[in-house]
Amino acid sequence: MPPQIKPRHLSIALSLLGLMAVTSLAASAAEPEDIIKYRQNIMKAIGSHSSAAGAIIQGKVDYPSDLADHARALQALTRDLPALFPKDSDFAETKARDEVWSKRAEFEKRALDARTRADAFAAAAQGGDQKAVAGRYKELGESCKACHKDFRRKED
């Protein structure tokens, strides 16, 4: 006789399947213009959380209890940066350079480095060692700058 599935587990499984289906449909139905706008918003959020974290680390503001939240947000926002730059999203008003798509392997390597650095920053922020926090924050910033140097247009 097969094992009994608890109604709660069945409900959770069906909800997850439904969510996966809707997410898949939404992703495939997204227009390139909408993807570009979404990408721009994510990048602005990364910049905002990074600036807020920097202000805390540098002692410009006194919100130390918020630092771990900003670090976790950066960790989440950098989880899969290449997905924000799909094929056919290389037009319109965007700061992304053509090299994002023409040098994809290098771009993905830089994005992975940013994700790794964001993970390390989040772990340090959770740990509370201020020297480690400052060091991991600096490393994250350097990885962002390195990517921007080769893959982002300079502002006029």
N, C-alpha and C positions, 0 to 999 in steps of 0.2 A: 504494500500500500504506500503511495507517495506521501511525503511529509506534508503536513498542513501549513499553508501560508497564512500567517496572521493578517487580518484585515488591515491593520496599520501599515505593515510592510508592503502589502499589495498597493495600498493607496500611495505610499511614498514612491514606489517603483513606477506606477502609472503616471504620477505627477512629473517625475524626472524624464520619462519617455516623452511626455507631452511637451515639456520645456525644451528638450533637445530638438524635437520636430519643429517647434515654433522658431527657435533660434536658428536652425538650419534654413528654414524658409525665409526668415527675415534677412539673414546674411546673403542668401542667393538673390534676393529681390532688391537689395540695396542699389541705389543709383550711384554712379561714380561721384557725382556732385555731393551727395549726402555723405559718402565715405570721406571725401576730402574735408568737409566741414567738421565731421566727427573727429578726424585726425587732428585738425587744427585745435579743436577744443581740448582734446587729450593733451596735446603739447602745451597749451596754455596752462592746463591744470598741473602738469609736471613742473613748469616754470614757477607757478604760484606756490606749490608745496615746497619746492626747493628754496625759493626766496624766504618763505616763512621759517623753514628749518634753519636756514643760514642766519636769520635775524636772531633766533633763539640761541644758536651755538655761539654767535659773536657777542652775545649779551646785550644786544640792542633792544630787546624786549624781554620781559620777565614772564614767559609762559613755558617753563621747562616741562610741565606735565603734558603739553601738547606735542612735544618733539617726537615721541614714539608714534603718534597718530600720523604726523606728516611723513615719517619714514615708512610706515606701512602703506600709506597712500602711494608714495613713490614706488614702492615695491610692486604694488598691484598695477599701477599705470605702466610700468616698464616690462610687465610680464611677457608680452608678445608684440613688440614694436613693429617687426616686419609685417604683421597682419594688417597694420594700419596703412600699408603702402601696397595694396594689391595691384595687379596688372590693370591697366586702363584707368588708373587714378593719377596720371602724370600730366595733368593739364590744369588750366584755370589759374586763378590767383593762389599760388602756393609757393612756399619757400623751398620745397623739395627740389633738389637738382636732379637732372637726368641720370646721374650716376647711381641714384638709389636703385634704379632698375637695370642700368647697363653694367654695374659692378655689384650685382646682388649679393654674391658670396661675401664680399668685403663688408657690405652694409649689414648683412646678417651677423657677421662676426662682431662688429661694433655694437650692434643692438644686444647681442648676448653678453658682451662685456658690461654694458650699462645695466642689464638685468642682474648680473652677478654682483656688481658694485652696489646696486640698490638693496639686494638681499643682505649684503654685508653691513650696509648702513643701518638697515632695519634691525638686524641682530645686535649691533653695537648700541643703538638707541634703546633697545629693550634692556640691555645689560647695564646701562647707566654710567659706564666708564667714560668720562668726558674727553679724555685724550683719544681714546679709541673712536668715539663718536666723531670728533673733529677730523681725525685721519680718514675714516671711512667716507665722511661727507665730502672731503676734498677729493678723494679718489673718484667718487661718483661724479662730481663736477668736472673732473678732468676727462672722464669717459664721455660725458655729454659734449664737451668742447671738441674732443677729437672727432666725434661723429659729425658735429655741425661744421667743422672745418672742411670736410670733404663732401658732405651730402646735403648741406643747407645753403641756400642763396643768402648772400649778405644783404642786409637792409640798405635801401638807398638813402 
